[in-house]
């Protein structure tokens, strides 16, 4: 129907007759001459229609916003003084020779220009097909397409095989709740939608596929937030006969290639690495945002003997932590701003936020400091704090003191918040690998061991004996890739020996009967010559969200759900016909 896309026209097409199809982005009537900005997937072009062609002009007068048109015209340069340098097609316009209205449109309930994002998200999701017409949304989905294309091209060139795994599978709870699908042919039994292809990709390694990848749909029935959806997409990867260093090197190259090809950006080579322990110590997080120059500084040894229980008790507690966080020029903060940050850390369980303002330490020493906690601290502790934090006049030192988990979460979040609020974020992209994760952590409720990643992650080979003697000290062969404070990929070398897998299940309080019921097919496969193998999964939605500057993964998905896991466009989920329930041997019983 058309010869060109609107956005591809430029001065090289001058004098050519073109046929364009698209939507009326804007229509203007200037003294008998009608201007139509025609829009398609590639952009906008200005079409001029004059009354010399009466029939064509009459149809142009009928056109309104979002009418679908087919226009035949001739490309010509814009008159002097009317060039639009902000528009890729701004040097030319199309003189309309013929116009056909392919379809009319009602008045759209949302604006489809740069102001469309101001509409409520509920309205945008209900009319998603209109929201997706907006140039911003079109650009994001184009970027997503380029990202997946670049990933496939790289992995294909590296000898990876693109293999699909089942969507209807066995329920093997891995943390979140499964989405269950009742079986008509097996009444009373259920399939589950996969939370990830984890077990199947391991089975593919046992099948000799050697290098696998899949852009996989995953499903988790969990509470939602900006970077979570009930269904999401990940780039899933598994390899055989590779160490973690070898696999990480390939994945690092892939991400560097992706950013170079899609964003025109060069990432560091190699990516820096942090151990989990160092990351938690310095940043309070295993997803450190390296754009923020602030770091947590341990001062528990300085506080263990002070006459101030708020500091002394966590300093003496093996599960406690006391840290300082120096904010350059933080002395400018008002009491109201400090109170605001105190409320902020309270979200993460902190009971308060102590601080010291460094007004004139260089000249007056202790007298040049301002803080309600100074009366509790001896000179030796104050001197040591100032030395260790390297604070200078004009700075402010915040303190966190509590259980280690509370301090890490609250002060780690405060570090990032201060970096954002105070304009401390470095420019650009700052990737990092986090490695040497603990194998297990204690469940806060029942004090059982739980897998920090998942129960198929292998322990360090040299620490296998710790599975018996000291599980809490055992490190895993896991690795996460973090970009600007967001985890974009995570993986591990897997357990490839049946005895080790059963030992890990036992530590996780999974009985032999439970293991056979949930994972019997995997355990059996481990006994038939399973190769050493490992893999990684990248959150595609999250990665594209970062690359496009979107604030939510919903803005890089074509048809997302709300935070209550509902689709406003189709009104799903919805009730089903009674006959369908009978076929599935189901009966609805509402909660009391």
N, C-alpha and C positions, 0 to 999 in steps of 0.2 A: 504493500500500500504506500510505502514511503521510500524516498531515495536517500535521506539523511536523517540523523538524529538532530534535534534542535541545538544541543550544546556543542556539536562538533563543527558548526559552521564558523568560518573566519574569512579574512580578506582574500585567501587563496581561492575562494569559491565565487568571487565577484563575477557577475555576468551569467552565472549558471542558473538554469531553471531547476528548482528543487520541489519535492513533494514532502511535506512535513505532517506528522500526526501527533496530537498531544492534547493537553488540557489548557483551558484559559486560566492563566495565572492572574492576569490583571487586564482589564479593558478600560481604555481611556478615549474619550471623544473630544478632540481638540479642534473646534471650529469647522466641523464638517469632515475632518480626517479622523479615522478611527485607528488607534494603536492597540494591538493585542500582543501581550507578552505570552507566547506559547511555550508551554513547559512539557518536557518529557523526562525520562530517566537521566539523560545526560546533561540537562540544563535548560536555559531559557534563550529565546531569541525574539527580537522585536519584529512584528509584522505590521506593515503599514497598508491600510486599505483606503482608497480615495473614492469619491462619488462618481468618477468617470465610468466605472463599471457598476451600473445601477443595481443589477440583480445581485451581484456579489456583495455590494455595499449593504444592501437591505438585509442579507443573511448575517452579515457582520454586526448589524445593529441589534439583532436578536440575541447574539451571543452574550453569555453571562459567566460569572466565575464558575469554573470547573466543568463548563460545557466541553464536550469532546469534539475536536475539529480535525478535518483534513484540509490542508491549505497547499495550494500550488502557487508558487511565486518565483520571483527573480531576485537573486542576491545582489545588493548594491551597497556602496559605502555610505555611511551615515553622513549627513550634511555637516559642514564645519561647525564646531562648537557644540555638537550633540553627542560626541563620542563618550561612551561610558567606560572608563578605565577599570572599574570594579567588576565588570561583567566579561567573562571570556569571549562572548560574542559581541562585545560592546563597540567594535569598530564597524560593524556592518548591520544592515537590516534587510528584511525581505519585503519586496513590493508584492502585495497579494494580487494574484491574477484570477484565482478561483478559490472558493471556500465552500466546504460541505460540512453541515452539522451532523456528526455521526451519532450524537446522543446529547440530550439536555441533562441538566442537573438541578436538583433542589438546592436551596441555599445551605451550604455546609454548616454544621453545628460548631465547627472549630475552624480557626484561621489556618490556612495552609502556607503561610509565609513564615518569616522569622519570629512572629509573635505566637505561632501555634503552640510552642512549648509552654506558654503562659496558661493554657487551658488546664483544667483539673486532670489529674491522671485517670480518674474514673471515666471522664468523658473521652479522653484519648484512647483508652483501652476499649471502650464500648464501640467507638467508631474507628477501630484500628486501621481499617483499609484506607480511611482518609488520612489518619495520622502518618501512615507510611508514605503518603505522597509528598510529605514535606521534604524539602531538599536535605535538611539535616539528617532525617531518618534514612533517606535514600543513600546518603553518603556513608552512614554507619554500616548499612547492610552490604554496600559495595565493598567496604573495607573488610567486612567479615568474609565475604566471598574470596577476596584476594588472599586473606590469611589462610583459609583452608586450601586454596589452590597452591600457595607457596609451600605449605606443610606437605601436601601430597607429593609435589614435585621433588622436594628434598628427600623425603623418605623413599620414594620410588627409586631415585638415583642411588640410594645407599643400600638397595637390595631388600627393603622391607616389603612384605606382602600385605595387601589390604584384604582382610578377612573379616566377615561379619559373624557375630555371635548371637545366640537366641535372645529374643525379647521376652518370650514366655519361658520361665525357668522355675527352679525350685526355690522355695523360701529358705534362705540361709542368713538370718539376721546378722548384720555387720555393724550395728551402731544405731542407725536410724530405722524407723519402721518401714516395712515393705508395703508397696501397693500390691494388693491381692486381686487375682482374677479368678472367679469361680469357673470350674470346668463343667460343661454340659454332659460330656461323655463319661466323666468320672464323678458322679454326684457326691457332694460333700467334700470334695477335694479341690485344691486351689493351686494355680500357678502364682508366681510372683513376678513383678517387673523388676529387672536387674538394677540394684543400686550402683553397680559397676560391672564390667565384664571380667572381674578379677580372676575368678576360678577358671573360666573358659580360656582366658589368655594363658594361664599357667598350663592348662591341658594342651593348648596348641604347642607350647614348648615341648611337652612330653610327646607330642605327635611328630616332632622333628621339623616344625616349620621355621625354626631358627630366628627369624626376624618378622614380627607381626606388627601391624598397626591398624587402627580403626578410628574413624570419627564417629563416636558411639553416643547414643542416647541413653541417659541414666535417669533413674527415678527414685526419689526418696520422700517418704511421707513425714516431713519434719516441719517445725515452725520456720516461717520464712523471714527474710530481711532483704536488704538491698542487693546482696550478692548471692542470694539463694532462690531457687525455684523448685517446684516439685518435679519438673523434668528439665534436664539441662544436658549440655553437650560437652564431651571431653575428647581430647586426642589421646587415645589409649595405645600404649607401646609396650612390647615385651621382647626380650632377646635371650638367646642361649649362649653359654660359653663366653660371657663377658664379665669383667670386674666392674665394680661401681665407677671406678675412675674412667674406664673405657666408655661406658654408657653415658656418663655425665659429659664427657668430651664431645660425643656425637650430638647430644641434646643441646649443649651450649652453642655448638656450631649452627644447629638448626635455628635457634632463637636469634643468633646474630644475623644469619642469612635472612630470616623473616623480617627483622627490623630494617635491614638494609634495603630489601626489595620493596617492602610495603610502605615504610615510613621515611626511607632515605636517611636513616640514622645509623651511626656506627656505635655498637656497644663495646664495652671493654673486652680485651682478649689477653688472658683468660678472665673469667668472672672470679671475684674474690670468694674465699671460703671462710666460714665461721663454724666452730663447733657449737652444738646446742648449748653447752655449758657457758661458753664465752658470750654467746648471743643473749642468753638470759641474764648473765651477770652485767653486761654493759648496757643492754637496751630493755631488759625486762620482758622480752618477747622473742619467740622463735620465728617471727616475721618482721625482722628489723627494717625500718625505713632509714636507709643510709643517707637520705637527703638531709636528715636532721642532724646537726653536729653535736647535740647534747648527749651526755652519757650518764648513767647511774654510777655512783661511786660508793662502795661499801665503807661504812663507818661503824659497823657493829662492834669491832674491837675497841673503838674509842668510847663506846657508850655502855659497855658491860658494867662498869663500876660507878656510873654517875647516879646521883640521888634523884632520879627522874624515871619513875616506873614505865612511863609511856615508851621510853627508849631502852631502859635497862632490861626489862622483861623479855622483849623480843630479841635483844642482843644476846641474852643468856639462853634462849630457847633454841635447841638444835633445828627446829622447824621454823624459826623466825629469821627476820632480816631487817637491818636498818641501813638506809641508803641516803645519800645526799645527791641533789641535782642542781648544778650551778647554772643559772640563767644570766648570761651576759646582759648588762644594762637593765637587769630586772628590777633594780631599785626604782625605776620609773613607775612600776605598778602601783596603783592606788589600793587602799584597803578594800574597796568594793571589788576590784578585779581579783585580788587575792581570795576574797570570800567566794567569788564565782568559781575559782579553781578548786577551792575546798569542797564546794558542792559537786563539782565534776568528779573528783576522785572518789567521792562518796558513792557514786554509781557503781564503782568496782569494789565496794566493801570497806574502803578506808574510813577510819573513824575521825580523821582530822588531817590537817596539812600544816605542819610546823614550818617555820621559815626564819631566816636571818637576813636582814637587809645590811649590805656592806656600804655604809655611807662614807666613812673616813678611816678605814683600817690603817692605811699607810701612815697617817699622821697621828691618830689618837689610839690605835690599838683597839682593845676591847671597848673602850668608850665610844669608838666610832662605829659600833655595831648597834643595830636596832632589832629587838625581838622579844616577845613575851617569854621565850624559853631560856634566855641567857642566864637568868638567876639560878637555873638548875644545873648549869654546866660549869665545871671548874676551868680555870685558865688553861690548864694543860690540854683539856679536850677541845676548847675553842681554838687554841693555837694549832693543834693537830688538824682540825677540820679545815681551817683556812689554808694550811699548807697542802693538805691532800687535794682539796678542790681547786687550788690555785685561783681562788677568788680574788678579785681586785675591786677597788672602789667603784661603786655604781652597780655592782652585781647583786643578785639575790640568790640565796641558797634555800631550796625547798628540801624537806625531809619526809621520808616515808618509813614507818616502823610498825610492823605487824607480822603475821604469818607470811612466809616467803611468797606464797601464791598471791596473797592480797597485795603485797608490796610490788611484786612484778607486774601484776595487771594494772594497778592504779597508777604507779609511777611510770610504767611503760607507756600507758595511754596519755598521761600528763606530758611526757616528753614530746610526743607527736603533736599534741594540742598546742603546746607552747611554740613548737617549731612553726606551725601553721599561723598562729595568731601573731607571732612576733616577726614574721617574714624571714625566717631563718632557713627555709627550704632551699637546698641547692638546685640549680637548673638541671634538666635532663633526666636520663634514665640511670638508675643505680641498682643493677642486679647483684644478687649474692646467693651462693649455695650455703645452706645450713646442713651440717652433717653430724654424725656421732650422737644421734638421739638415744635416750634411754629406751630399752626394750619395753619396760613396764612402768606403770605408775599405780599408786594406790587409789582405789575408788573411795571418795570422801564419805560415802554413806556406810558401806559394809566393810571397808578396809581390805577388800580383795584386790588382787593384782588384775589390772586390765592392760590390754595392748595399747601402747601410745599411738601406733599407726593402725595395723590390723594384725590378726593372729598368724599371718603367713609370712611376716617379715623375719628374715634370718638374723640371728645374733652374730656378733663378731666371732670369727672362727676361733681366735685365741681365748675367747671368754665363754666357751661352751660349758665349762665346769661351773660357771657362776649361775647357770640355770638351776643348779641344785643348791649351791652354797650361799649365794647372795643375789637373787634375781634383781633387786633394786639397783645393783651396781653394774648390771649387764647392759652393754651398749648394742644397738642394732646397726644393721648395714642399710639404714634409711638415709634419704637425702631429699631436701625440698629446695626448689628454686623460688626465690623471692624477688619481686620487682617493686621498688618504691613502696615497701611496706605491705605488699599484697602477695600471698602465696599463689603463684600461677601454675606450679607443677610440683608433684610429690611422688616419690616412689621408693623402691628398695630392691635389694637382692632378696630372693625368696628362699624359704626353707625347701630343700630338694631331697631331704632324707626323711623317711617315714618315722623313724625313732625320735628325731628331733621335733618333728611336727606334733607327735603325740605328747612329748614332754612339755611343749609349750601349751597345748590344750589343757594338760593336767594343771599347770600353773594358773591358768585362767579359769579353773574350776569347771571345765567342760569335761564331763565324764566320758568314758569310752563309749557308752551307749549313745550319749548325745552327739559325740563326734561322728560315730557311724551313721546316725540318723541324718545329721546335717551335711556332713562332708565325706561320707563313706566313699563316694566315687573318686574324690581327690586322693584320699588315703590309699585306695587301691592302686590308683595310677602311679603314686610315688614308689610303689614296689616293683614297677616294670621298667627300670632303667631310666629314671628321671634325670635330665641333665641339669647342671647348675644354670640358674636363670634369674632374671630380674627385669624390672620394668619401671615405667613412670607414666603418669597421666597428667595432662595439662588441661586446666579448666578453660575451654575455648571461649565461653561467654565472658568470663572474668578477664581473660587476656585482651579480647576485643574491646571490652569496656575501658580498660586502661589505655589502649592505643588510640581510641577515639575521644577520650576525655569525657565519656558519659559518667553519670553519677550512679547508675544502677544497671545491672545486667538486663533489666527489662527493656532498656533503651537500645539494646543490641540484639534483641530477639524479635522475630517477626510477630509472633502471637503469644505473648507471655501471659502468665496468670497473675492475679492480685496477691497481696500478702496473706489472704485467707484461702489461697489455692483455688480461686474461682476464675472462670473465663467469662468476662462481661460481654464479649462479642457473641458467643454462642449460648450463653446462660448455662454452661456446664460447671459443676456436675448438676444433674437433674434426675428427677424420678423416672423410672422405667415402667413399661407396661407390665401388668400383673402376669400376663402369659409368659413374658420373658423370665420372670422370677420363677414361675412354675417349672419351666424348662431346665432351670439351673438348680432346682430343688432348694430354693431359698425362700425365706419368709422374713419380712421386715419387722423388727421389734424395736420401737423407738425407746431411747433412754428415758427413764422416769424423771 
